[in-house]
Amino acid sequence: MASVRYTFTLDPVKDVGVIKWLDSQPNTSAAIRAALEAYIERPTHADIGARLDEILNAIQTARWVTPISEPDQVPQGEPTAAVKGFEKVLQKFGG
């Protein structure tokens, strides 16, 4: 298989962490390839936001199930802990 080569330059001060990491890799090419593939495949903020919207919708439309012997004890509204947790996640990911 033919190889394609890319060359890039690192700043010895600004990129010292990257240089140390690269120097510690037994197979630099494989490490760079794996890091780039992981970066490419990670979900975007839009992906995370869409998934969180789905979760919020599921929480908002969930029906509480209680034993028939206690129909007057059905909780009302959204679960407070779930809503607070969802709001924290939205803030973290810019939703």
A tleap script that builds the chain and sets N, CA, C and O, in Angstrom:
source leaprc.protein.ff14SB
mol = sequence {
  NMET ALA SER VAL ARG TYR THR PHE THR LEU
  ASP PRO VAL LYS ASP VAL GLY VAL ILE LYS
  TRP LEU ASP SER GLN PRO ASN THR SER ALA
  ALA ILE ARG ALA ALA LEU GLU ALA TYR ILE
  GLU ARG PRO THR HIE ALA ASP ILE GLY ALA
  ARG LEU ASP GLU ILE LEU ASN ALA ILE GLN
  THR ALA ARG TRP VAL THR PRO ILE SER GLU
  PRO ASP GLN VAL PRO GLN GLY GLU PRO THR
  ALA ALA VAL LYS GLY PHE GLU LYS VAL LEU
  GLN LYS PHE GLY CGLY
}
set mol.1.N position { 0.850 -1.173 0.000 }
set mol.1.CA position { 0.000 0.000 0.000 }
set mol.1.C position { 0.898 1.239 0.000 }
set mol.1.O position { 1.899 1.292 0.715 }
set mol.2.N position { 0.539 2.203 -0.785 }
set mol.2.CA position { 1.297 3.447 -0.869 }
set mol.2.C position { 1.110 4.267 0.403 }
set mol.2.O position { 0.042 4.246 1.015 }
set mol.3.N position { 2.135 4.973 0.785 }
set mol.3.CA position { 2.081 5.825 1.976 }
set mol.3.C position { 1.873 7.272 1.574 }
set mol.3.O position { 2.325 7.713 0.518 }
set mol.4.N position { 1.190 7.989 2.422 }
set mol.4.CA position { 1.030 9.428 2.261 }
set mol.4.C position { 1.702 10.059 3.463 }
set mol.4.O position { 1.413 9.685 4.600 }
set mol.5.N position { 2.584 10.998 3.235 }
set mol.5.CA position { 3.322 11.622 4.335 }
set mol.5.C position { 2.833 13.052 4.561 }
set mol.5.O position { 2.590 13.810 3.622 }
set mol.6.N position { 2.700 13.381 5.826 }
set mol.6.CA position { 2.383 14.739 6.240 }
set mol.6.C position { 3.489 15.192 7.184 }
set mol.6.O position { 3.955 14.420 8.021 }
set mol.7.N position { 3.892 16.403 7.048 }
set mol.7.CA position { 4.917 16.961 7.914 }
set mol.7.C position { 4.347 18.177 8.619 }
set mol.7.O position { 3.650 18.992 8.015 }
set mol.8.N position { 4.652 18.291 9.905 }
set mol.8.CA position { 4.216 19.472 10.639 }
set mol.8.C position { 5.320 19.861 11.614 }
set mol.8.O position { 6.183 19.051 11.951 }
set mol.9.N position { 5.281 21.097 12.058 }
set mol.9.CA position { 6.306 21.633 12.935 }
set mol.9.C position { 5.707 21.933 14.303 }
set mol.9.O position { 4.589 22.438 14.408 }
set mol.10.N position { 6.463 21.617 15.342 }
set mol.10.CA position { 6.017 21.884 16.704 }
set mol.10.C position { 6.921 22.937 17.330 }
set mol.10.O position { 8.127 22.963 17.087 }
set mol.11.N position { 6.331 23.792 18.128 }
set mol.11.CA position { 7.079 24.811 18.863 }
set mol.11.C position { 7.610 24.164 20.146 }
set mol.11.O position { 6.816 23.622 20.915 }
set mol.12.N position { 8.914 24.199 20.406 }
set mol.12.CA position { 9.476 23.513 21.568 }
set mol.12.C position { 8.988 24.042 22.915 }
set mol.12.O position { 9.098 23.337 23.919 }
set mol.13.N position { 8.464 25.239 22.964 }
set mol.13.CA position { 7.939 25.779 24.216 }
set mol.13.C position { 6.432 25.542 24.296 }
set mol.13.O position { 5.934 24.944 25.251 }
set mol.14.N position { 5.730 26.012 23.295 }
set mol.14.CA position { 4.268 25.921 23.281 }
set mol.14.C position { 3.789 24.464 23.247 }
set mol.14.O position { 2.801 24.122 23.895 }
set mol.15.N position { 4.477 23.622 22.504 }
set mol.15.CA position { 4.042 22.235 22.293 }
set mol.15.C position { 4.842 21.228 23.101 }
set mol.15.O position { 4.927 20.062 22.715 }
set mol.16.N position { 5.430 21.651 24.212 }
set mol.16.CA position { 6.282 20.750 24.986 }
set mol.16.C position { 5.529 19.488 25.436 }
set mol.16.O position { 6.107 18.401 25.446 }
set mol.17.N position { 4.267 19.619 25.801 }
set mol.17.CA position { 3.475 18.446 26.209 }
set mol.17.C position { 3.279 17.464 25.069 }
set mol.17.O position { 3.353 16.251 25.264 }
set mol.18.N position { 3.030 17.988 23.886 }
set mol.18.CA position { 2.853 17.131 22.702 }
set mol.18.C position { 4.170 16.426 22.373 }
set mol.18.O position { 4.184 15.240 22.044 }
set mol.19.N position { 5.264 17.164 22.464 }
set mol.19.CA position { 6.574 16.582 22.153 }
set mol.19.C position { 6.914 15.462 23.141 }
set mol.19.O position { 7.393 14.402 22.737 }
set mol.20.N position { 6.669 15.694 24.420 }
set mol.20.CA position { 6.937 14.651 25.421 }
set mol.20.C position { 6.070 13.423 25.161 }
set mol.20.O position { 6.540 12.290 25.255 }
set mol.21.N position { 4.809 13.658 24.834 }
set mol.21.CA position { 3.911 12.533 24.562 }
set mol.21.C position { 4.391 11.749 23.349 }
set mol.21.O position { 4.449 10.520 23.390 }
set mol.22.N position { 4.736 12.445 22.272 }
set mol.22.CA position { 5.220 11.775 21.068 }
set mol.22.C position { 6.498 10.987 21.353 }
set mol.22.O position { 6.655 9.861 20.881 }
set mol.23.N position { 7.414 11.582 22.129 }
set mol.23.CA position { 8.667 10.904 22.456 }
set mol.23.C position { 8.443 9.650 23.290 }
set mol.23.O position { 9.264 8.733 23.260 }
set mol.24.N position { 7.350 9.597 24.029 }
set mol.24.CA position { 7.081 8.439 24.889 }
set mol.24.C position { 6.363 7.301 24.157 }
set mol.24.O position { 6.164 6.227 24.725 }
set mol.25.N position { 5.981 7.528 22.918 }
set mol.25.CA position { 5.226 6.520 22.168 }
set mol.25.C position { 6.164 5.516 21.497 }
set mol.25.O position { 7.128 5.918 20.846 }
set mol.26.N position { 5.895 4.215 21.647 }
set mol.26.CA position { 6.727 3.217 20.979 }
set mol.26.C position { 6.551 3.252 19.455 }
set mol.26.O position { 7.482 2.936 18.714 }
set mol.27.N position { 5.368 3.631 18.997 }
set mol.27.CA position { 5.097 3.737 17.565 }
set mol.27.C position { 4.397 5.083 17.345 }
set mol.27.O position { 3.177 5.190 17.465 }
set mol.28.N position { 5.180 6.083 17.027 }
set mol.28.CA position { 4.665 7.447 16.906 }
set mol.28.C position { 3.565 7.548 15.856 }
set mol.28.O position { 2.542 8.192 16.091 }
set mol.29.N position { 3.762 6.926 14.713 }
set mol.29.CA position { 2.750 7.003 13.641 }
set mol.29.C position { 1.424 6.415 14.100 }
set mol.29.O position { 0.367 6.998 13.860 }
set mol.30.N position { 1.476 5.262 14.757 }
set mol.30.CA position { 0.242 4.628 15.236 }
set mol.30.C position { -0.428 5.482 16.305 }
set mol.30.O position { -1.654 5.580 16.345 }
set mol.31.N position { 0.371 6.099 17.170 }
set mol.31.CA position { -0.192 6.941 18.232 }
set mol.31.C position { -0.877 8.170 17.645 }
set mol.31.O position { -1.974 8.535 18.067 }
set mol.32.N position { -0.228 8.811 16.670 }
set mol.32.CA position { -0.829 9.985 16.027 }
set mol.32.C position { -2.104 9.579 15.293 }
set mol.32.O position { -3.119 10.269 15.378 }
set mol.33.N position { -2.053 8.479 14.584 }
set mol.33.CA position { -3.222 7.995 13.843 }
set mol.33.C position { -4.390 7.731 14.802 }
set mol.33.O position { -5.517 8.149 14.538 }
set mol.34.N position { -4.119 7.039 15.911 }
set mol.34.CA position { -5.181 6.727 16.880 }
set mol.34.C position { -5.754 8.002 17.506 }
set mol.34.O position { -6.965 8.112 17.700 }
set mol.35.N position { -4.886 8.960 17.820 }
set mol.35.CA position { -5.350 10.215 18.420 }
set mol.35.C position { -6.226 10.995 17.443 }
set mol.35.O position { -7.264 11.533 17.831 }
set mol.36.N position { -5.813 11.058 16.183 }
set mol.36.CA position { -6.608 11.779 15.182 }
set mol.36.C position { -7.945 11.089 14.928 }
set mol.36.O position { -8.970 11.757 14.793 }
set mol.37.N position { -7.944 9.766 14.863 }
set mol.37.CA position { -9.201 9.037 14.646 }
set mol.37.C position { -10.151 9.246 15.818 }
set mol.37.O position { -11.351 9.427 15.614 }
set mol.38.N position { -9.629 9.222 17.049 }
set mol.38.CA position { -10.476 9.457 18.221 }
set mol.38.C position { -11.043 10.869 18.192 }
set mol.38.O position { -12.203 11.079 18.547 }
set mol.39.N position { -10.239 11.834 17.775 }
set mol.39.CA position { -10.695 13.221 17.691 }
set mol.39.C position { -11.803 13.363 16.649 }
set mol.39.O position { -12.810 14.029 16.891 }
set mol.40.N position { -11.614 12.741 15.503 }
set mol.40.CA position { -12.594 12.836 14.417 }
set mol.40.C position { -13.920 12.191 14.806 }
set mol.40.O position { -14.985 12.696 14.450 }
set mol.41.N position { -13.861 11.083 15.532 }
set mol.41.CA position { -15.063 10.314 15.852 }
set mol.41.C position { -15.804 10.813 17.093 }
set mol.41.O position { -16.893 10.323 17.394 }
set mol.42.N position { -15.237 11.772 17.812 }
set mol.42.CA position { -15.900 12.229 19.036 }
set mol.42.C position { -17.167 13.002 18.679 }
set mol.42.O position { -17.247 13.625 17.620 }
set mol.43.N position { -18.155 12.956 19.573 }
set mol.43.CA position { -19.391 13.683 19.279 }
set mol.43.C position { -19.173 15.189 19.349 }
set mol.43.O position { -18.356 15.675 20.131 }
set mol.44.N position { -19.907 15.912 18.531 }
set mol.44.CA position { -19.839 17.370 18.534 }
set mol.44.C position { -20.764 17.918 19.615 }
set mol.44.O position { -21.566 17.181 20.188 }
set mol.45.N position { -20.649 19.205 19.889 }
set mol.45.CA position { -21.578 19.843 20.836 }
set mol.45.C position { -23.011 19.713 20.336 }
set mol.45.O position { -23.936 19.547 21.130 }
set mol.46.N position { -23.195 19.789 19.027 }
set mol.46.CA position { -24.542 19.638 18.453 }
set mol.46.C position { -25.079 18.228 18.699 }
set mol.46.O position { -26.254 18.058 19.024 }
set mol.47.N position { -24.216 17.212 18.543 }
set mol.47.CA position { -24.632 15.829 18.805 }
set mol.47.C position { -25.063 15.661 20.258 }
set mol.47.O position { -26.096 15.059 20.551 }
set mol.48.N position { -24.246 16.207 21.163 }
set mol.48.CA position { -24.548 16.096 22.592 }
set mol.48.C position { -25.823 16.856 22.920 }
set mol.48.O position { -26.656 16.367 23.683 }
set mol.49.N position { -25.981 18.039 22.355 }
set mol.49.CA position { -27.190 18.824 22.591 }
set mol.49.C position { -28.441 18.115 22.105 }
set mol.49.O position { -29.469 18.129 22.782 }
set mol.50.N position { -28.360 17.496 20.938 }
set mol.50.CA position { -29.510 16.764 20.396 }
set mol.50.C position { -29.878 15.598 21.298 }
set mol.50.O position { -31.054 15.338 21.549 }
set mol.51.N position { -28.850 14.891 21.787 }
set mol.51.CA position { -29.114 13.748 22.675 }
set mol.51.C position { -29.715 14.218 23.991 }
set mol.51.O position { -30.626 13.584 24.522 }
set mol.52.N position { -29.211 15.326 24.517 }
set mol.52.CA position { -29.762 15.860 25.756 }
set mol.52.C position { -31.204 16.331 25.568 }
set mol.52.O position { -32.024 16.198 26.477 }
set mol.53.N position { -31.513 16.875 24.405 }
set mol.53.CA position { -32.899 17.250 24.107 }
set mol.53.C position { -33.801 16.022 24.121 }
set mol.53.O position { -34.921 16.074 24.629 }
set mol.54.N position { -33.309 14.916 23.562 }
set mol.54.CA position { -34.083 13.669 23.579 }
set mol.54.C position { -34.327 13.200 25.011 }
set mol.54.O position { -35.426 12.766 25.358 }
set mol.55.N position { -33.287 13.293 25.832 }
set mol.55.CA position { -33.412 12.865 27.232 }
set mol.55.C position { -34.390 13.758 27.976 }
set mol.55.O position { -35.235 13.265 28.723 }
set mol.56.N position { -34.282 15.078 27.778 }
set mol.56.CA position { -35.208 16.009 28.435 }
set mol.56.C position { -36.641 15.720 28.016 }
set mol.56.O position { -37.546 15.716 28.850 }
set mol.57.N position { -36.848 15.481 26.736 }
set mol.57.CA position { -38.190 15.155 26.250 }
set mol.57.C position { -38.704 13.882 26.914 }
set mol.57.O position { -39.873 13.810 27.295 }
set mol.58.N position { -37.839 12.879 27.055 }
set mol.58.CA position { -38.246 11.632 27.709 }
set mol.58.C position { -38.607 11.871 29.169 }
set mol.58.O position { -39.572 11.296 29.674 }
set mol.59.N position { -37.836 12.720 29.851 }
set mol.59.CA position { -38.130 13.046 31.250 }
set mol.59.C position { -39.466 13.788 31.353 }
set mol.59.O position { -40.285 13.494 32.224 }
set mol.60.N position { -39.671 14.745 30.457 }
set mol.60.CA position { -40.885 15.559 30.518 }
set mol.60.C position { -42.140 14.766 30.173 }
set mol.60.O position { -43.225 15.083 30.660 }
set mol.61.N position { -42.006 13.753 29.351 }
set mol.61.CA position { -43.190 12.989 28.933 }
set mol.61.C position { -43.331 11.668 29.686 }
set mol.61.O position { -44.242 10.889 29.403 }
set mol.62.N position { -42.434 11.409 30.647 }
set mol.62.CA position { -42.502 10.149 31.402 }
set mol.62.C position { -43.751 10.131 32.271 }
set mol.62.O position { -44.180 11.159 32.795 }
set mol.63.N position { -44.312 8.967 32.408 }
set mol.63.CA position { -45.469 8.775 33.272 }
set mol.63.C position { -44.997 8.032 34.516 }
set mol.63.O position { -44.221 7.079 34.434 }
set mol.64.N position { -45.477 8.484 35.659 }
set mol.64.CA position { -45.127 7.823 36.910 }
set mol.64.C position { -46.006 6.594 37.079 }
set mol.64.O position { -47.205 6.639 36.804 }
set mol.65.N position { -45.425 5.523 37.520 }
set mol.65.CA position { -46.170 4.290 37.753 }
set mol.65.C position { -46.135 4.001 39.255 }
set mol.65.O position { -45.069 3.910 39.863 }
set mol.66.N position { -47.316 3.861 39.830 }
set mol.66.CA position { -47.407 3.542 41.256 }
set mol.66.C position { -48.332 2.341 41.412 }
set mol.66.O position { -49.137 2.041 40.530 }
set mol.67.N position { -48.207 1.671 42.528 }
set mol.67.CA position { -49.124 0.549 42.762 }
set mol.67.C position { -50.578 1.042 42.784 }
set mol.67.O position { -50.859 2.158 43.220 }
set mol.68.N position { -51.477 0.208 42.317 }
set mol.68.CA position { -52.898 0.573 42.248 }
set mol.68.C position { -53.447 0.878 43.639 }
set mol.68.O position { -54.389 1.658 43.774 }
set mol.69.N position { -52.867 0.272 44.671 }
set mol.69.CA position { -53.372 0.490 46.028 }
set mol.69.C position { -53.079 1.907 46.537 }
set mol.69.O position { -53.630 2.319 47.557 }
set mol.70.N position { -52.217 2.656 45.836 }
set mol.70.CA position { -51.872 4.003 46.291 }
set mol.70.C position { -51.991 5.028 45.156 }
set mol.70.O position { -51.019 5.734 44.886 }
set mol.71.N position { -53.127 5.135 44.491 }
set mol.71.CA position { -53.235 6.047 43.343 }
set mol.71.C position { -53.114 7.522 43.709 }
set mol.71.O position { -52.797 8.339 42.845 }
set mol.72.N position { -53.360 7.885 44.980 }
set mol.72.CA position { -53.290 9.296 45.357 }
set mol.72.C position { -51.861 9.757 45.659 }
set mol.72.O position { -51.657 10.929 45.975 }
set mol.73.N position { -50.872 8.872 45.571 }
set mol.73.CA position { -49.488 9.230 45.886 }
set mol.73.C position { -48.612 9.359 44.635 }
set mol.73.O position { -47.393 9.212 44.711 }
set mol.74.N position { -49.225 9.629 43.505 }
set mol.74.CA position { -48.469 9.798 42.265 }
set mol.74.C position { -47.719 11.127 42.322 }
set mol.74.O position { -48.348 12.168 42.514 }
set mol.75.N position { -46.384 11.123 42.161 }
set mol.75.CA position { -45.632 12.385 42.182 }
set mol.75.C position { -46.041 13.281 41.020 }
set mol.75.O position { -46.367 12.798 39.936 }
set mol.76.N position { -46.020 14.568 41.254 }
set mol.76.CA position { -46.378 15.529 40.216 }
set mol.76.C position { -45.126 16.270 39.756 }
set mol.76.O position { -44.211 16.506 40.545 }
set mol.77.N position { -45.092 16.632 38.480 }
set mol.77.CA position { -43.981 17.409 37.943 }
set mol.77.C position { -42.771 16.550 37.594 }
set mol.77.O position { -42.803 15.321 37.665 }
set mol.78.N position { -41.711 17.242 37.216 }
set mol.78.CA position { -40.481 16.559 36.819 }
set mol.78.C position { -39.642 16.239 38.046 }
set mol.78.O position { -39.684 16.980 39.028 }
set mol.79.N position { -38.883 15.149 38.012 }
set mol.79.CA position { -37.996 14.825 39.123 }
set mol.79.C position { -36.936 15.929 39.281 }
set mol.79.O position { -36.179 16.196 38.348 }
set mol.80.N position { -36.882 16.555 40.435 }
set mol.80.CA position { -36.003 17.703 40.667 }
set mol.80.C position { -34.540 17.362 40.412 }
set mol.80.O position { -33.846 18.132 39.749 }
set mol.81.N position { -34.058 16.246 40.910 }
set mol.81.CA position { -32.646 15.888 40.735 }
set mol.81.C position { -32.316 15.706 39.258 }
set mol.81.O position { -31.243 16.112 38.810 }
set mol.82.N position { -33.214 15.107 38.508 }
set mol.82.CA position { -32.974 14.890 37.081 }
set mol.82.C position { -32.912 16.215 36.335 }
set mol.82.O position { -32.058 16.398 35.467 }
set mol.83.N position { -33.796 17.127 36.661 }
set mol.83.CA position { -33.811 18.430 35.994 }
set mol.83.C position { -32.539 19.205 36.316 }
set mol.83.O position { -31.929 19.789 35.421 }
set mol.84.N position { -32.130 19.218 37.590 }
set mol.84.CA position { -30.909 19.931 37.974 }
set mol.84.C position { -29.689 19.332 37.281 }
set mol.84.O position { -28.820 20.063 36.805 }
set mol.85.N position { -29.625 18.013 37.226 }
set mol.85.CA position { -28.505 17.361 36.552 }
set mol.85.C position { -28.478 17.690 35.075 }
set mol.85.O position { -27.415 17.937 34.505 }
set mol.86.N position { -29.638 17.692 34.459 }
set mol.86.CA position { -29.730 18.017 33.034 }
set mol.86.C position { -29.297 19.456 32.790 }
set mol.86.O position { -28.597 19.733 31.817 }
set mol.87.N position { -29.705 20.373 33.662 }
set mol.87.CA position { -29.317 21.773 33.502 }
set mol.87.C position { -27.808 21.951 33.625 }
set mol.87.O position { -27.223 22.755 32.899 }
set mol.88.N position { -27.168 21.212 34.533 }
set mol.88.CA position { -25.716 21.273 34.681 }
set mol.88.C position { -25.021 20.803 33.405 }
set mol.88.O position { -24.048 21.411 32.959 }
set mol.89.N position { -25.528 19.718 32.824 }
set mol.89.CA position { -24.931 19.194 31.590 }
set mol.89.C position { -25.098 20.199 30.452 }
set mol.89.O position { -24.167 20.412 29.676 }
set mol.90.N position { -26.276 20.817 30.348 }
set mol.90.CA position { -26.501 21.821 29.320 }
set mol.90.C position { -25.549 22.993 29.474 }
set mol.90.O position { -25.007 23.483 28.484 }
set mol.91.N position { -25.336 23.453 30.713 }
set mol.91.CA position { -24.414 24.556 30.946 }
set mol.91.C position { -23.006 24.173 30.558 }
set mol.91.O position { -22.293 24.972 29.951 }
set mol.92.N position { -22.593 22.969 30.894 }
set mol.92.CA position { -21.228 22.513 30.599 }
set mol.92.C position { -20.978 22.454 29.116 }
set mol.92.O position { -19.893 22.816 28.662 }
set mol.93.N position { -21.953 22.007 28.341 }
set mol.93.CA position { -21.769 21.832 26.908 }
set mol.93.C position { -22.380 22.959 26.082 }
set mol.93.O position { -22.536 22.819 24.869 }
set mol.94.N position { -22.720 24.048 26.708 }
set mol.94.CA position { -23.151 25.235 25.986 }
set mol.94.C position { -24.534 25.144 25.374 }
set mol.94.O position { -24.792 25.769 24.346 }
set mol.95.N position { -25.422 24.387 25.978 }
set mol.95.CA position { -26.758 24.229 25.420 }
set mol.95.C position { -27.682 25.334 25.782 }
set mol.95.O position { -28.844 25.325 25.376 }
savepdb mol mol.pdb
quit
